Amino acid sequence: MLCSLSGANRDGGFESFDPAGAGRPHLAFGYGLHRCVGAELARMELRTAYPALVRRFPDIALAADPADLSYRKLSFVFGVDALPVTLGGA
Ligand code: HEM
């Protein structure tokens, strides 16, 4: 039996992204015996990288219509194929 982690992480009731919101349950790092061993490292890296990016480029903004973004169809880990942004004048 195979579980679609991408499908499991797509709850139609949650269509918005709220980076400041309380964590909601997800299976992005898998579950059980083979749960990602790098999950805590990845979390530490992202807690450092995202704030640093926004501090360096406070005007960073999406440079595409969200409806035009394409999502990985074959990847085990869900995500966009590309995320074009403008960095602003910083
Ligand atoms: C945002 C970043 C990451 C995501 C979304 C992610 C996601 C996942 C997922 C979904 C699995 C599969 C679980 C399964 O087979 O059911 C996995 C396994 C694994 N990940 Fe990650 N991962 C990330 C970062 C990392 C990092 C930074 C490392 C190592 C430094 C790492 C090492 C591994 C290893 C070794 C496994 C295999 C674990 C096993 O089969 O027992 N991952 N990861």
Boltz pocket constraint, residues with backbone or C-beta under 6 A from the ligand:
constraints:
  - pocket:
      binder: B
      contacts: [[A, 5], [A, 27], [A, 28], [A, 29], [A, 30], [A, 31], [A, 33], [A, 34], [A, 35], [A, 36], [A, 37], [A, 38], [A, 39], [A, 41], [A, 42], [A, 76], [A, 77]]
      max_distance: 6.0
